[in-house]
Amino acid sequence: MTTILGRIWGVDTGWSPKILDQKNSNCYIALSFKDKEMFYWVVEKRPWLLNGGLLLVDNWPVTGEWENARLNSYSCWGKEIRIPLKLLSDKNIGKIVSSAGEALEINFDLAKALFWRNFVRFKVEINVDKSVCPGRFVSGDGKEKWVQFKYEKLSFMCFKCGLIRHEKTNCEKPLLTVANADGMDILVYGIWMKMENPVKDCFEAARLLKEGHGKKPWQGRYMNDASRPAKSGTSSIRNS
């Protein structure tokens, strides 16, 4: 454990682990740090990928009981893409962000809406027991429009069901799709959900694939799953 974490963090000294309990496939560890800066760094950079699993870190509970620690979630920065101008209000933005998780911070200033950059940055607490929200439909100009969510820290995520805990090859759940204007099923999970990926949303990913751009390196190995005909074994998103 010490060797593995030391290699990941790049520091072999100044901290020590102690196994508290093991339940099913979960292992609970107490981490002691001599340096507060390193502790804050470890917490801020969570989750950590560890031997095919996740290492979630939280402050030691004020109750003194480790069982009270919140070890099923982590904070993550993201942004909403292509929000209709008529929905630019604190209330509407907050409602849309809440679809992604518990809102911790929203970088939106209504007074600066004239300089709209077509996205809003936000920070949410993501529950690893639930699927990451890929986006949602909103009503704007009399039409249903898709608002895409992009996230940081999605290096280990299933692009089939949206869970952080495993990858697509190990998933038995049906593909989650939305229908485009032509009735084609479009996969909502894919490499475009990563903040650093230039593809704006799942619909643009499907269009690029149709135009023959599916093998470009920046689109990732999951780009080829962006668009496919409707079939059994898929589930769809409906506006609510």
Backbone as CSV, one residue per row, in Angstrom:
resi,resn,N_x,N_y,N_z,CA_x,CA_y,CA_z,C_x,C_y,C_z
1,MET,0.823,-1.205,0.000,0.000,0.000,0.000,0.862,1.263,0.000
2,THR,1.838,1.317,0.909,2.720,2.480,0.990,3.503,2.672,-0.300
3,THR,3.988,1.567,-0.866,4.765,1.640,-2.108,3.920,2.149,-3.262
4,ILE,2.689,1.636,-3.371,1.805,2.021,-4.470,1.423,3.494,-4.374
5,LEU,0.988,3.927,-3.190,0.595,5.323,-3.008,1.790,6.257,-3.168
6,GLY,2.946,5.832,-2.667,4.136,6.647,-2.814,4.500,6.875,-4.264
7,ARG,4.289,5.847,-5.083,4.587,5.969,-6.513,3.580,6.905,-7.186
8,ILE,2.318,6.804,-6.768,1.278,7.657,-7.358,1.462,9.108,-6.961
9,TRP,1.757,9.350,-5.680,1.890,10.717,-5.178,3.282,11.295,-5.408
10,GLY,4.243,10.440,-5.689,5.603,10.909,-5.894,6.326,11.264,-4.610
11,VAL,5.800,10.791,-3.469,6.383,11.067,-2.155,6.324,9.793,-1.316
12,ASP,7.455,9.343,-0.833,7.505,8.106,-0.048,7.504,8.343,1.455
13,THR,7.757,9.562,1.885,7.852,9.860,3.313,6.900,10.994,3.688
14,GLY,6.707,11.177,4.995,5.864,12.265,5.475,4.417,11.875,5.669
15,TRP,4.114,10.624,5.432,2.745,10.137,5.630,2.800,8.638,5.894
16,SER,1.720,8.113,6.486,1.676,6.679,6.790,0.229,6.193,6.766
17,PRO,-0.017,4.977,6.243,-1.365,4.405,6.189,-1.594,3.379,7.306
18,LYS,-2.851,3.205,7.677,-3.237,2.181,8.645,-4.585,1.622,8.234
19,ILE,-4.637,0.317,8.011,-5.895,-0.311,7.596,-6.852,-0.380,8.787
20,LEU,-8.053,0.164,8.605,-9.061,0.194,9.656,-10.049,-0.957,9.551
21,ASP,-10.449,-1.262,8.321,-11.470,-2.300,8.139,-11.521,-2.688,6.665
22,GLN,-12.065,-3.861,6.402,-12.290,-4.331,5.047,-13.679,-4.927,4.955
23,LYS,-14.478,-4.407,4.021,-15.842,-4.880,3.829,-16.059,-5.128,2.350
24,ASN,-16.390,-6.370,2.024,-16.567,-6.776,0.630,-15.314,-6.392,-0.162
25,SER,-15.453,-5.543,-1.171,-14.296,-5.155,-1.974,-13.718,-3.811,-1.531
26,ASN,-14.237,-3.256,-0.439,-13.785,-1.952,0.046,-12.778,-2.107,1.180
27,CYS,-11.765,-1.275,1.140,-10.754,-1.248,2.193,-10.694,0.168,2.761
28,TYR,-10.844,0.293,4.085,-10.863,1.596,4.735,-9.523,1.827,5.428
29,ILE,-8.904,2.968,5.100,-7.549,3.267,5.554,-7.507,4.628,6.235
30,ALA,-6.761,4.723,7.317,-6.472,6.008,7.949,-5.117,6.482,7.441
31,LEU,-5.081,7.685,6.892,-3.850,8.270,6.385,-3.426,9.418,7.294
32,SER,-2.205,9.330,7.805,-1.661,10.381,8.667,-0.592,11.153,7.906
33,PHE,-0.665,12.488,7.946,0.274,13.340,7.227,1.007,14.255,8.204
34,LYS,2.283,14.405,7.998,3.068,15.343,8.797,2.973,16.754,8.226
35,ASP,2.683,16.831,6.944,2.628,18.115,6.245,1.183,18.426,5.850
36,LYS,0.625,19.554,6.342,-0.752,19.919,6.030,-0.933,20.192,4.537
37,GLU,0.074,20.776,3.914,-0.029,21.074,2.486,-0.216,19.806,1.661
38,MET,0.503,18.757,2.032,0.349,17.502,1.304,-1.037,16.914,1.535
39,PHE,-1.529,17.015,2.768,-2.873,16.511,3.069,-3.912,17.221,2.207
40,TYR,-3.857,18.547,2.163,-4.820,19.313,1.367,-4.690,18.971,-0.113
41,TRP,-3.471,18.725,-0.569,-3.240,18.362,-1.968,-3.869,17.017,-2.288
42,VAL,-3.701,16.041,-1.400,-4.272,14.707,-1.605,-5.797,14.767,-1.644
43,VAL,-6.394,15.557,-0.756,-7.857,15.690,-0.714,-8.366,16.405,-1.965
44,GLU,-7.684,17.477,-2.366,-8.112,18.271,-3.507,-8.047,17.474,-4.807
45,LYS,-7.075,16.588,-4.946,-6.867,15.845,-6.189,-7.674,14.550,-6.263
46,ARG,-8.446,14.250,-5.246,-9.258,13.029,-5.270,-10.241,13.051,-6.431
47,PRO,-10.674,11.879,-6.957,-10.297,10.537,-6.518,-8.980,10.099,-7.148
48,TRP,-8.327,9.131,-6.515,-7.077,8.581,-7.027,-7.340,7.180,-7.567
49,LEU,-6.747,6.887,-8.707,-6.876,5.553,-9.283,-5.864,4.644,-8.624
50,LEU,-6.339,3.524,-8.105,-5.472,2.641,-7.323,-5.784,1.187,-7.635
51,ASN,-4.883,0.526,-8.389,-5.049,-0.897,-8.701,-6.426,-1.223,-9.280
52,GLY,-6.864,-0.424,-10.228,-8.146,-0.677,-10.867,-9.335,-0.207,-10.063
53,GLY,-9.109,0.466,-8.942,-10.190,0.975,-8.118,-9.987,2.447,-7.818
54,LEU,-10.803,2.973,-6.905,-10.754,4.380,-6.540,-10.348,4.550,-5.091
55,LEU,-9.502,5.537,-4.842,-9.170,5.924,-3.473,-9.850,7.258,-3.214
56,LEU,-10.875,7.246,-2.351,-11.601,8.449,-1.974,-11.116,8.901,-0.604
57,VAL,-10.861,10.204,-0.469,-10.279,10.737,0.758,-11.175,11.817,1.335
58,ASP,-11.297,11.844,2.661,-12.090,12.860,3.340,-11.401,13.250,4.635
59,ASN,-11.728,14.436,5.160,-11.214,14.842,6.462,-11.664,13.858,7.536
60,TRP,-10.845,13.719,8.568,-11.251,12.864,9.691,-12.466,13.496,10.344
61,PRO,-13.562,12.740,10.545,-14.803,13.300,11.095,-14.598,13.941,12.473
62,VAL,-15.334,14.999,12.729,-15.241,15.687,14.025,-15.729,14.795,15.161
63,THR,-16.511,13.776,14.824,-16.999,12.840,15.845,-15.896,11.914,16.322
64,GLY,-14.804,11.837,15.543,-13.717,10.933,15.896,-13.928,9.525,15.385
65,GLU,-15.093,9.262,14.783,-15.425,7.930,14.271,-15.249,7.915,12.754
66,TRP,-14.330,7.075,12.265,-14.049,7.067,10.834,-15.264,6.646,10.016
67,GLU,-16.183,5.888,10.621,-17.375,5.441,9.897,-18.246,6.619,9.438
68,ASN,-18.060,7.785,10.060,-18.873,8.947,9.698,-18.278,9.764,8.550
69,ALA,-17.135,9.344,8.055,-16.510,10.050,6.932,-17.325,9.843,5.656
70,ARG,-17.354,10.852,4.809,-18.084,10.734,3.542,-17.128,10.182,2.496
71,LEU,-17.245,8.881,2.247,-16.310,8.202,1.352,-17.006,7.611,0.129
72,ASN,-18.058,8.265,-0.301,-18.749,7.806,-1.509,-18.897,8.928,-2.536
73,SER,-18.100,9.996,-2.371,-18.213,11.104,-3.311,-16.902,11.883,-3.384
74,TYR,-16.809,12.741,-4.397,-15.654,13.620,-4.537,-16.085,14.874,-5.287
75,SER,-15.378,15.966,-5.068,-15.703,17.217,-5.737,-15.049,17.261,-7.112
76,CYS,-15.727,17.894,-8.051,-15.246,17.908,-9.437,-15.695,19.191,-10.119
77,TRP,-14.788,19.800,-10.882,-15.142,20.961,-11.692,-15.723,20.503,-13.024
78,GLY,-16.687,21.253,-13.516,-17.277,20.945,-14.808,-17.791,22.209,-15.455
79,LYS,-18.405,22.059,-16.617,-19.035,23.207,-17.251,-20.222,22.759,-18.091
80,GLU,-21.191,23.672,-18.217,-22.377,23.444,-19.026,-22.170,24.132,-20.377
81,ILE,-22.486,23.414,-21.429,-22.272,23.940,-22.775,-23.605,24.254,-23.448
82,ARG,-23.672,25.396,-24.121,-24.801,25.769,-24.973,-26.112,25.927,-24.204
83,ILE,-26.096,26.732,-23.181,-27.316,27.054,-22.456,-28.046,28.162,-23.217
84,PRO,-29.334,27.991,-23.509,-30.076,29.044,-24.222,-30.014,30.378,-23.477
85,LEU,-29.887,31.473,-24.225,-29.755,32.795,-23.622,-30.929,33.140,-22.709
86,LYS,-32.130,32.700,-23.083,-33.311,33.036,-22.291,-33.315,32.355,-20.922
87,LEU,-32.438,31.379,-20.730,-32.386,30.668,-19.451,-31.263,31.180,-18.549
88,LEU,-30.611,32.260,-18.962,-29.494,32.783,-18.188,-29.990,33.580,-16.983
89,SER,-30.212,32.873,-15.900,-30.559,33.490,-14.622,-29.950,32.633,-13.526
90,ASP,-29.739,33.220,-12.359,-29.152,32.461,-11.253,-29.985,31.234,-10.921
91,LYS,-31.305,31.396,-10.934,-32.203,30.294,-10.588,-32.102,29.159,-11.601
92,ASN,-32.162,29.498,-12.889,-32.117,28.468,-13.926,-30.766,27.762,-13.975
93,ILE,-29.691,28.550,-13.856,-28.359,27.959,-13.873,-28.195,27.004,-12.700
94,GLY,-28.656,27.425,-11.517,-28.561,26.568,-10.335,-29.346,25.275,-10.497
95,LYS,-30.516,25.362,-11.132,-31.341,24.170,-11.351,-30.662,23.201,-12.306
96,ILE,-30.053,23.738,-13.367,-29.370,22.876,-14.332,-28.152,22.213,-13.696
97,VAL,-27.370,22.997,-12.938,-26.178,22.457,-12.283,-26.546,21.356,-11.290
98,SER,-27.681,21.499,-10.625,-28.089,20.497,-9.628,-28.294,19.121,-10.236
99,SER,-28.479,19.055,-11.560,-28.603,17.758,-12.233,-27.295,16.994,-12.193
100,ALA,-26.179,17.734,-12.101,-24.857,17.112,-12.099,-24.451,16.634,-10.711
101,GLY,-25.034,17.200,-9.667,-24.689,16.807,-8.304,-24.928,17.951,-7.340
102,GLU,-24.469,17.797,-6.124,-24.600,18.845,-5.120,-23.711,20.026,-5.497
103,ALA,-24.325,21.174,-5.759,-23.574,22.346,-6.208,-22.725,22.917,-5.072
104,LEU,-21.428,23.060,-5.307,-20.506,23.652,-4.335,-20.114,25.064,-4.735
105,GLU,-20.042,25.304,-6.034,-19.653,26.619,-6.537,-20.115,26.761,-7.981
106,ILE,-20.634,27.933,-8.324,-21.076,28.211,-9.690,-20.483,29.541,-10.129
107,ASN,-19.712,29.543,-11.201,-19.094,30.763,-11.717,-19.993,31.386,-12.775
108,PHE,-20.990,32.118,-12.299,-21.913,32.788,-13.216,-22.277,34.143,-12.645
109,ASP,-22.144,35.179,-13.466,-22.471,36.540,-13.058,-23.490,37.086,-14.046
110,LEU,-24.722,37.250,-13.578,-25.794,37.707,-14.463,-25.480,39.073,-15.058
111,ALA,-24.763,39.903,-14.297,-24.436,41.247,-14.777,-23.501,41.213,-15.985
112,LYS,-22.788,40.080,-16.160,-21.847,39.960,-17.273,-22.389,39.055,-18.388
113,ALA,-23.708,38.834,-18.376,-24.318,37.929,-19.351,-24.150,38.421,-20.792
114,LEU,-23.942,39.740,-20.979,-23.743,40.268,-22.326,-22.454,39.745,-22.948
115,PHE,-21.531,39.316,-22.095,-20.261,38.784,-22.582,-20.286,37.251,-22.534
116,TRP,-21.460,36.701,-22.793,-21.716,35.269,-22.675,-20.758,34.454,-23.533
117,ARG,-20.087,33.466,-22.899,-19.132,32.611,-23.607,-19.727,31.241,-23.929
118,ASN,-21.024,31.103,-23.718,-21.739,29.877,-24.076,-21.439,28.707,-23.151
119,PHE,-20.893,28.980,-21.969,-20.742,27.911,-20.979,-20.662,28.514,-19.577
120,VAL,-20.975,27.698,-18.598,-20.897,28.085,-17.186,-20.048,27.056,-16.462
121,ARG,-19.056,27.521,-15.719,-18.233,26.612,-14.914,-18.895,26.389,-13.562
122,PHE,-18.772,25.156,-13.065,-19.360,24.834,-11.773,-18.530,23.768,-11.071
123,LYS,-18.718,23.672,-9.774,-18.067,22.643,-8.977,-19.145,21.894,-8.219
124,VAL,-19.165,20.583,-8.360,-20.192,19.767,-7.718,-19.565,18.601,-6.965
125,GLU,-20.337,18.057,-6.042,-19.958,16.838,-5.344,-20.620,15.679,-6.070
126,ILE,-19.794,14.774,-6.612,-20.304,13.654,-7.400,-20.328,12.386,-6.556
127,ASN,-21.468,11.738,-6.524,-21.637,10.473,-5.801,-21.176,9.336,-6.707
128,VAL,-20.179,8.568,-6.272,-19.631,7.509,-7.119,-20.569,6.310,-7.241
129,ASP,-21.639,6.281,-6.432,-22.618,5.198,-6.520,-23.696,5.497,-7.565
130,LYS,-23.634,6.696,-8.158,-24.610,7.088,-9.172,-23.897,7.410,-10.484
131,SER,-24.614,7.299,-11.562,-24.052,7.616,-12.873,-23.765,9.109,-12.982
132,VAL,-22.647,9.451,-13.587,-22.332,10.852,-13.848,-23.353,11.401,-14.838
133,CYS,-23.887,12.580,-14.554,-24.895,13.171,-15.438,-24.227,13.697,-16.709
134,PRO,-24.615,13.206,-17.889,-23.978,13.634,-19.135,-24.485,14.978,-19.649
135,GLY,-25.657,15.378,-19.162,-26.298,16.599,-19.613,-27.797,16.459,-19.418
136,ARG,-28.549,17.402,-19.929,-30.002,17.322,-19.794,-30.677,18.194,-20.845
137,PHE,-31.938,17.883,-21.098,-32.739,18.706,-21.989,-33.339,19.865,-21.202
138,VAL,-33.386,21.022,-21.834,-34.038,22.191,-21.251,-34.943,22.800,-22.309
139,SER,-35.928,23.543,-21.868,-36.856,24.196,-22.793,-36.367,25.599,-23.091
140,GLY,-36.169,25.896,-24.375,-35.727,27.226,-24.782,-36.222,27.556,-26.169
141,ASP,-36.832,28.726,-26.324,-37.363,29.167,-27.621,-38.389,28.177,-28.171
142,GLY,-39.161,27.582,-27.267,-40.213,26.662,-27.702,-39.710,25.304,-28.127
143,LYS,-38.419,25.024,-27.932,-37.854,23.739,-28.327,-37.090,23.123,-27.155
144,GLU,-36.940,21.816,-27.222,-36.131,21.117,-26.237,-34.677,21.126,-26.709
145,LYS,-33.802,21.678,-25.883,-32.391,21.778,-26.260,-31.530,21.017,-25.264
146,TRP,-30.483,20.404,-25.785,-29.580,19.602,-24.973,-28.462,20.486,-24.419
147,VAL,-28.293,20.473,-23.103,-27.181,21.153,-22.448,-26.161,20.094,-22.059
148,GLN,-24.995,20.158,-22.647,-23.950,19.164,-22.412,-23.149,19.511,-21.169
149,PHE,-22.830,18.493,-20.351,-21.934,18.667,-19.216,-20.565,18.090,-19.569
150,LYS,-19.522,18.826,-19.211,-18.150,18.342,-19.344,-17.494,18.402,-17.971
151,TYR,-16.580,17.440,-17.703,-15.991,17.341,-16.373,-14.482,17.166,-16.421
152,GLU,-13.855,17.582,-15.328,-12.472,17.209,-15.072,-12.482,15.872,-14.334
153,LYS,-11.336,15.212,-14.253,-11.170,13.987,-13.471,-12.097,12.862,-13.925
154,LEU,-12.173,12.630,-15.219,-12.958,11.500,-15.733,-12.042,10.472,-16.379
155,SER,-10.890,10.254,-15.779,-9.919,9.329,-16.363,-10.304,7.863,-16.183
156,PHE,-11.282,7.585,-15.329,-11.674,6.196,-15.075,-13.192,6.143,-14.959
157,MET,-13.848,6.059,-16.112,-15.305,6.134,-16.135,-15.866,5.202,-17.197
158,CYS,-17.008,4.631,-16.916,-17.681,3.759,-17.876,-18.470,4.605,-18.860
159,PHE,-18.135,4.520,-20.148,-18.841,5.276,-21.166,-20.079,4.519,-21.665
160,LYS,-20.558,3.581,-20.872,-21.789,2.863,-21.188,-22.898,3.243,-20.213
161,CYS,-22.590,3.211,-18.905,-23.612,3.520,-17.895,-23.305,4.791,-17.106
162,GLY,-22.066,5.307,-17.211,-21.735,6.554,-16.539,-21.194,6.422,-15.133
163,LEU,-20.946,5.204,-14.665,-20.401,5.029,-13.322,-18.888,5.224,-13.320
164,ILE,-18.382,5.767,-12.218,-16.947,5.988,-12.073,-16.224,4.694,-11.727
165,ARG,-16.913,3.740,-11.164,-16.281,2.572,-10.550,-15.695,1.559,-11.529
166,HIS,-16.107,1.552,-12.782,-15.592,0.539,-13.699,-15.540,1.093,-15.119
167,GLU,-14.983,0.306,-16.023,-14.890,0.704,-17.419,-15.952,-0.015,-18.249
168,LYS,-16.096,0.446,-19.480,-17.152,-0.034,-20.365,-17.087,-1.534,-20.628
169,THR,-15.890,-2.081,-20.746,-15.745,-3.492,-21.088,-16.288,-4.408,-20.000
170,ASN,-16.421,-3.894,-18.761,-16.916,-4.711,-17.657,-18.360,-4.396,-17.293
171,CYS,-19.048,-3.656,-18.139,-20.404,-3.192,-17.824,-21.458,-4.029,-18.548
172,GLU,-22.503,-4.410,-17.810,-23.588,-5.205,-18.377,-24.869,-4.403,-18.538
173,LYS,-24.819,-3.110,-18.219,-26.015,-2.280,-18.315,-26.252,-1.837,-19.753
174,PRO,-27.500,-1.472,-20.104,-27.787,-1.030,-21.471,-27.173,0.332,-21.761
175,LEU,-26.926,0.593,-23.021,-26.395,1.884,-23.444,-27.438,2.969,-23.223
176,LEU,-27.006,4.122,-22.760,-27.909,5.246,-22.547,-27.841,6.168,-23.755
177,THR,-28.978,6.475,-24.345,-29.002,7.247,-25.588,-30.034,8.377,-25.537
178,VAL,-29.869,9.312,-26.451,-30.886,10.323,-26.738,-31.103,10.304,-28.244
179,ALA,-32.266,10.751,-28.676,-32.573,10.745,-30.106,-32.300,12.117,-30.699
180,ASN,-31.667,12.134,-31.888,-31.455,13.404,-32.572,-32.666,13.722,-33.450
181,ALA,-32.576,14.798,-34.217,-33.708,15.242,-35.029,-34.117,14.218,-36.076
182,ASP,-33.199,13.331,-36.462,-33.490,12.307,-37.477,-33.945,10.995,-36.857
183,GLY,-34.107,10.963,-35.532,-34.545,9.746,-34.867,-33.435,8.748,-34.608
184,MET,-32.198,9.156,-34.847,-31.055,8.287,-34.604,-30.703,8.286,-33.128
185,ASP,-30.418,7.117,-32.575,-29.984,7.014,-31.185,-28.548,7.498,-31.068
186,ILE,-28.316,8.466,-30.184,-26.995,9.034,-29.952,-26.555,8.683,-28.541
187,LEU,-25.386,8.079,-28.411,-24.881,7.743,-27.085,-24.509,9.012,-26.328
188,VAL,-24.922,9.094,-25.068,-24.670,10.312,-24.297,-23.324,10.273,-23.577
189,TYR,-22.778,9.062,-23.364,-21.487,8.950,-22.691,-20.377,8.724,-23.707
190,GLY,-19.302,9.472,-23.534,-18.174,9.322,-24.435,-17.037,10.252,-24.053
191,ILE,-15.978,10.199,-24.837,-14.768,10.958,-24.553,-15.020,12.458,-24.555
192,TRP,-16.073,12.902,-25.240,-16.420,14.327,-25.312,-16.855,14.890,-23.959
193,MET,-17.143,14.038,-22.971,-17.519,14.520,-21.645,-16.320,15.025,-20.842
194,LYS,-15.125,14.743,-21.324,-13.938,15.226,-20.635,-13.706,16.691,-20.983
195,MET,-13.332,17.472,-19.982,-13.181,18.911,-20.146,-12.201,19.261,-21.267
196,GLU,-11.129,18.470,-21.381,-10.085,18.807,-22.346,-10.437,18.420,-23.777
197,ASN,-11.527,17.677,-23.988,-11.885,17.252,-25.337,-12.632,18.361,-26.068
198,PRO,-12.232,18.704,-27.305,-12.831,19.842,-28.020,-14.222,19.589,-28.594
199,VAL,-14.676,18.328,-28.647,-16.019,18.049,-29.159,-17.043,18.651,-28.201
200,LYS,-17.970,19.462,-28.720,-18.885,20.220,-27.868,-19.886,19.339,-27.125
201,ASP,-20.450,18.333,-27.811,-21.453,17.484,-27.168,-21.604,16.177,-27.931
202,CYS,-22.523,15.334,-27.449,-22.705,14.013,-28.052,-23.243,14.108,-29.473
203,PHE,-24.022,15.149,-29.771,-24.567,15.299,-31.120,-23.478,15.694,-32.119
204,GLU,-22.568,16.547,-31.688,-21.452,16.898,-32.560,-20.546,15.694,-32.774
205,ALA,-20.376,14.878,-31.731,-19.566,13.666,-31.865,-20.149,12.739,-32.923
206,ALA,-21.478,12.567,-32.892,-22.138,11.710,-33.876,-22.001,12.286,-35.285
207,ARG,-22.107,13.616,-35.397,-21.975,14.251,-36.709,-20.574,14.074,-37.269
208,LEU,-19.562,14.253,-36.418,-18.179,14.094,-36.867,-17.915,12.666,-37.331
209,LEU,-18.492,11.720,-36.616,-18.319,10.325,-37.005,-18.962,10.065,-38.357
210,LYS,-20.162,10.610,-38.549,-20.879,10.418,-39.815,-20.106,11.016,-40.972
211,GLU,-19.388,12.110,-40.700,-18.616,12.774,-41.748,-17.256,12.120,-41.983
212,GLY,-16.978,11.065,-41.212,-15.746,10.331,-41.443,-14.562,10.769,-40.624
213,HIS,-14.813,11.439,-39.484,-13.720,11.901,-38.640,-13.519,11.018,-37.412
214,GLY,-14.085,9.833,-37.417,-14.104,8.984,-36.226,-12.758,8.464,-35.767
215,LYS,-11.713,8.563,-36.600,-10.422,7.983,-36.229,-9.391,9.037,-35.837
216,LYS,-9.808,10.285,-35.699,-8.858,11.307,-35.279,-8.446,11.068,-33.824
217,PRO,-7.160,11.230,-33.516,-6.655,10.922,-32.179,-7.371,11.643,-31.051
218,TRP,-7.744,12.924,-31.255,-8.344,13.671,-30.165,-9.746,13.193,-29.821
219,GLN,-10.337,12.347,-30.654,-11.673,11.859,-30.386,-11.677,10.614,-29.514
220,GLY,-10.532,9.958,-29.361,-10.447,8.837,-28.435,-11.004,7.551,-29.009
221,ARG,-10.737,6.468,-28.310,-11.129,5.157,-28.820,-12.619,4.886,-28.704
222,TYR,-13.356,5.740,-27.967,-14.792,5.531,-27.823,-15.593,6.355,-28.826
223,MET,-14.899,7.107,-29.680,-15.589,7.939,-30.650,-16.420,7.094,-31.600
224,ASN,-15.972,5.891,-31.895,-16.681,5.037,-32.836,-18.019,4.550,-32.307
225,ASP,-18.325,4.834,-31.038,-19.611,4.451,-30.465,-20.567,5.635,-30.388
226,ALA,-20.229,6.741,-31.031,-21.009,7.961,-30.854,-22.408,7.878,-31.452
227,SER,-22.587,7.124,-32.511,-23.891,7.089,-33.164,-24.154,5.692,-33.707
228,ARG,-25.347,5.230,-33.491,-25.713,3.907,-33.983,-27.230,3.830,-34.112
229,PRO,-27.758,2.927,-34.966,-29.206,2.788,-35.097,-29.823,2.313,-33.790
230,ALA,-31.100,2.630,-33.606,-31.800,2.181,-32.404,-31.857,0.662,-32.387
231,LYS,-31.713,0.082,-31.202,-31.767,-1.364,-31.073,-32.198,-1.717,-29.655
232,SER,-32.539,-2.971,-29.440,-32.891,-3.393,-28.091,-31.653,-3.354,-27.214
233,GLY,-31.878,-3.205,-25.906,-30.751,-3.148,-25.000,-30.231,-1.744,-24.777
234,THR,-30.968,-0.737,-25.255,-30.593,0.647,-24.997,-31.694,1.311,-24.185
235,SER,-31.323,2.311,-23.393,-32.310,3.075,-22.647,-32.156,4.528,-23.036
236,SER,-33.250,5.272,-23.017,-33.230,6.640,-23.496,-33.455,7.630,-22.376
237,ILE,-32.950,8.846,-22.573,-33.176,9.949,-21.642,-34.414,10.696,-22.097
238,ARG,-35.279,11.014,-21.177,-36.465,11.821,-21.473,-36.419,13.103,-20.655
239,ASN,-36.897,14.185,-21.221,-36.914,15.451,-20.512,-37.925,15.403,-19.369
240,SER,-37.566,15.978,-18.223,-38.472,15.997,-17.076,-38.511,17.385,-16.475
